[in-house]
Amino acid sequence: VSAISPPSGPAAGGQSVTLTGTNLTGATGVTIGGAPATSISVVNDTTITATTPALSAPTASILGTTGANPWGITIDSSGNIYTANGTSNNVTKITPAGVSTILGTTGSNPVAITIDPSGNVYTANNNSNNVTKITPAGVSTILGTTGSNPVAITIDPSGNVYTVNLGSENVTKITPGGVSTILGTTGSNPRGITIDSSGNVYTTNYNSNNVTKITPGGVSTILGTTEGSPFGIVIDSSGNIYTANYGSNNVTKITPGGGSTILGTAGDNPFGITIDSSGNVYTANFNSNNVSKITPGGVSTILGTTGSGPFGIVIDAKGNVYTGNYSSNDVTKIASVTPVASVLVTTPGGTNAANTLYNYVSLPTISGISPAGGITGGGQSVTISGSNLAGTTAVTLGGVAATNVVVAADGNSLTAVTPARSAG
């Protein structure tokens, strides 16, 4: 097989395609991305027509077992997974192949975990009010003390570790040398923590339904409000904050300027949250035992199921999602599905070599247009927000083509000029 036309189509399948190649006579099957095509017709020795199948759904499986009651989860650059096991007071390391070992011991009740570029792992120990550092060789030491009841942890590029402390409602900063100071105060009942490239720290405040921003100098302000009982928190490359709202089963997006909106819905009682390079947000839904995926345009779907009680969540460079499952003491891997598909034809003579001839494309979604109104004569410049807008070939408003269409680099918005309103 040398070509397929058209070379791309919807993820839902149903696209009529024409395959060209040689020695196609007698073809007994056609697969695209591993799934069988339908309506196969061998036109001649060089041509086959068929209908594409749907893109395969992500598959979920148990990657490996953990210690007792894993709370936090993190991942290194090689794809090894680490969990902070709250009841067994240790850290589990799980290789990409699923081999589980105990990396090292921690303080009392480790509930959160992070990792530095050298592979040293750090846990926030809720009952002993300190941070454990575990080297790649498994050597455990106490890095430094924290405020009361640390519940989340993060690290900056210089190796400074930060914990958000539930009991004392503040953030501790611990230098690589182990010097502990209070960076600043938070809102009521803080639960999650993250940091931006400028060193500003952000916390979710479970009882006050907001996010605190603490500057490197220790100045604390309320960045923006959330929905009910925010828990996990993550930041994107543009500085937007996202919170998993345990009480209201949704995700809040807060801009750097403090503007708060609901990005989309989640499953039942989301705790952990993460984000991929395309701006898709994922939540670990503790009581529905699944993962929600929310596009930048706000479209929510269930990505896959998990073990029992998923709490923490991470994503690797390939788009595979992992959850630490508190109740079943294991880690779920939800494997990503590549949109690039191999087109294979089987004949009595065999099957052609794997290739990358076909590309599945997700349907575009539209979440808003600004401004939302304009003059009937057209000529209004507008910004359309959504997702999967890359490759846009046409935009219509009221059935009439817009002009000057320019798609943003991230594929999540475009600008256009409105046409005149149709007469009648």
Backbone hydrogen bonds, N-H to C=O, Kabsch-Sander energy under -0.5 kcal/mol:
donor,donor_aa,acceptor,acceptor_aa,energy
2,S,20,T,-2.7
3,A,20,T,-1.6
5,S,18,T,-2.2
9,G,359,N,-1.6
11,A,361,V,-1.4
13,G,10,P,-1.9
14,G,52,T,-2.7
17,V,50,A,-2.9
18,T,5,S,-2.6
19,L,48,I,-3.7
20,T,3,A,-2.3
21,G,46,T,-1.7
24,L,45,D,-2.6
27,A,24,L,-1.5
28,T,346,T,-3.2
29,G,346,T,-1.2
31,T,344,L,-2.5
32,I,35,A,-2.8
33,G,342,S,-2.3
34,G,342,S,-0.5
35,A,32,I,-1.3
37,A,30,V,-3.2
38,T,51,T,-2.2
41,S,49,T,-2.8
43,V,41,S,-1.0
43,V,47,T,-1.4
44,N,47,T,-1.6
47,T,44,N,-0.8
48,I,19,L,-2.3
49,T,41,S,-2.6
50,A,17,V,-2.1
51,T,38,T,-2.9
52,T,15,Q,-2.5
55,L,11,A,-3.1
59,T,335,A,-0.6
61,S,333,K,-2.2
63,L,61,S,-0.7
63,L,331,V,-2.6
64,G,331,V,-1.0
66,T,329,N,-2.0
71,W,84,A,-3.0
74,T,82,Y,-2.2
76,D,80,N,-2.0
79,G,76,D,-1.8
81,I,94,I,-3.0
82,Y,74,T,-2.5
83,T,92,T,-1.9
84,A,72,G,-1.8
85,N,83,T,-0.7
85,N,90,N,-2.6
86,G,69,N,-2.4
86,G,84,A,-0.8
87,T,68,A,-1.9
88,S,68,A,-1.0
89,N,85,N,-1.2
90,N,85,N,-1.0
91,V,104,G,-2.4
92,T,83,T,-1.7
93,K,101,T,-3.0
94,I,81,I,-3.0
95,T,99,V,-2.1
98,G,95,T,-2.2
100,S,98,G,-0.6
101,T,93,K,-2.3
103,L,91,V,-2.5
103,L,101,T,-0.7
104,G,91,V,-0.9
106,T,89,N,-1.8
111,V,124,A,-2.5
112,A,124,A,-0.8
114,T,122,Y,-2.1
116,D,120,N,-2.2
119,G,116,D,-2.1
121,V,134,I,-2.9
122,Y,114,T,-2.6
123,T,132,T,-2.0
124,A,112,A,-1.9
125,N,123,T,-0.6
125,N,130,N,-2.6
126,N,109,N,-2.5
126,N,124,A,-0.8
127,N,108,S,-1.9
128,S,108,S,-1.1
129,N,125,N,-1.2
130,N,125,N,-0.9
131,V,144,G,-2.4
132,T,123,T,-1.7
133,K,141,T,-3.1
134,I,121,V,-3.1
135,T,139,V,-2.1
138,G,135,T,-2.3
140,S,138,G,-0.5
141,T,133,K,-2.3
143,L,131,V,-2.4
143,L,141,T,-0.7
144,G,131,V,-1.0
146,T,129,N,-2.0
151,V,164,V,-2.8
152,A,164,V,-0.9
154,T,162,Y,-2.2
156,D,160,N,-2.2
159,G,156,D,-2.1
161,V,174,I,-2.9
162,Y,154,T,-2.8
163,T,172,T,-2.0
164,V,152,A,-1.7
165,N,163,T,-0.5
165,N,170,N,-3.1
166,L,149,N,-2.4
166,L,164,V,-0.7
167,G,148,S,-1.7
168,S,148,S,-1.2
169,E,165,N,-1.4
170,N,165,N,-1.0
171,V,184,G,-2.5
172,T,163,T,-2.3
173,K,181,T,-2.9
174,I,161,V,-3.2
175,T,179,V,-2.2
178,G,175,T,-2.4
180,S,178,G,-0.5
181,T,173,K,-2.3
183,L,171,V,-2.6
183,L,181,T,-0.7
184,G,171,V,-0.9
186,T,169,E,-1.8
191,R,204,T,-2.5
192,G,204,T,-0.6
194,T,202,Y,-1.9
196,D,200,N,-2.2
199,G,196,D,-1.7
201,V,214,I,-2.8
202,Y,194,T,-2.7
203,T,212,T,-2.0
204,T,192,G,-1.4
205,N,210,N,-2.5
206,Y,189,N,-2.3
206,Y,204,T,-0.7
207,N,188,S,-1.8
208,S,188,S,-1.1
209,N,205,N,-1.3
210,N,205,N,-1.0
211,V,224,G,-2.4
212,T,203,T,-2.1
213,K,221,T,-3.1
214,I,201,V,-3.3
215,T,219,V,-2.2
218,G,215,T,-2.3
220,S,218,G,-0.6
221,T,213,K,-2.4
223,L,211,V,-2.5
223,L,221,T,-0.7
224,G,211,V,-0.9
226,T,209,N,-2.2
231,F,244,A,-3.1
232,G,271,F,-1.6
234,V,242,Y,-2.0
236,D,240,N,-2.2
239,G,236,D,-1.8
241,I,254,I,-3.1
242,Y,234,V,-2.7
243,T,252,T,-2.0
244,A,232,G,-2.1
245,N,243,T,-0.7
245,N,250,N,-2.8
246,Y,229,S,-2.1
246,Y,244,A,-0.9
247,G,228,G,-1.6
248,S,228,G,-1.3
249,N,245,N,-1.4
250,N,245,N,-0.9
251,V,264,G,-2.4
252,T,243,T,-1.7
253,K,261,T,-3.0
254,I,241,I,-3.1
255,T,259,G,-2.2
258,G,255,T,-2.3
261,T,253,K,-2.2
263,L,251,V,-2.3
263,L,261,T,-0.7
264,G,251,V,-1.0
266,A,249,N,-2.4
269,N,267,G,-0.6
271,F,284,A,-2.6
272,G,311,F,-1.3
274,T,282,Y,-2.1
276,D,280,N,-2.2
279,G,276,D,-1.8
281,V,294,I,-2.8
282,Y,274,T,-2.6
283,T,292,S,-1.8
284,A,272,G,-2.0
285,N,283,T,-0.7
285,N,290,N,-2.6
286,F,269,N,-2.0
286,F,284,A,-0.9
287,N,268,D,-1.9
288,S,268,D,-0.9
289,N,285,N,-1.1
290,N,285,N,-1.0
291,V,304,G,-2.3
292,S,283,T,-1.7
293,K,301,T,-3.0
294,I,281,V,-3.1
295,T,299,V,-2.2
298,G,295,T,-2.3
300,S,298,G,-0.6
301,T,293,K,-2.3
303,L,291,V,-2.5
303,L,301,T,-0.7
304,G,291,V,-1.0
306,T,289,N,-2.0
309,G,286,F,-0.5
311,F,324,G,-2.8
312,G,71,W,-0.6
312,G,324,G,-0.7
314,V,322,Y,-2.1
316,D,320,N,-2.3
319,G,316,D,-1.8
321,V,334,I,-2.3
322,Y,314,V,-2.8
323,T,332,T,-1.9
324,G,312,G,-1.7
325,N,323,T,-0.6
325,N,330,D,-3.1
326,Y,309,G,-2.7
326,Y,324,G,-0.8
327,S,308,S,-1.6
328,S,308,S,-1.4
329,N,325,N,-1.2
330,D,325,N,-1.0
331,V,64,G,-2.4
332,T,323,T,-2.0
333,K,61,S,-3.2
334,I,321,V,-3.4
335,A,59,T,-2.8
335,A,333,K,-0.7
338,T,336,S,-0.5
341,A,339,P,-0.6
341,A,358,Y,-3.5
344,L,31,T,-2.6
344,L,342,S,-0.6
346,T,29,G,-2.6
347,T,345,V,-0.5
347,T,350,G,-2.9
350,G,347,T,-2.3
352,N,345,V,-1.3
358,Y,341,A,-2.0
359,N,7,P,-1.9
360,Y,339,P,-3.1
361,V,9,G,-3.1
365,T,387,S,-2.2
367,S,385,S,-2.7
368,G,385,S,-1.4
370,S,383,T,-2.4
378,G,375,I,-1.7
379,G,418,T,-2.9
382,V,416,A,-2.8
383,T,370,S,-2.7
384,I,414,L,-3.1
385,S,368,G,-2.7
385,S,383,T,-0.5
386,G,412,N,-2.4
387,S,365,T,-1.9
389,L,411,G,-2.8
392,T,389,L,-1.6
397,L,400,V,-2.7
400,V,397,L,-1.4
402,A,395,V,-3.5
403,T,417,V,-2.2
406,V,415,T,-2.5
408,A,413,S,-2.8
411,G,408,A,-1.7
414,L,384,I,-2.1
415,T,406,V,-2.7
416,A,382,V,-2.0
417,V,403,T,-2.9
418,T,380,Q,-2.7
421,R,376,T,-3.3
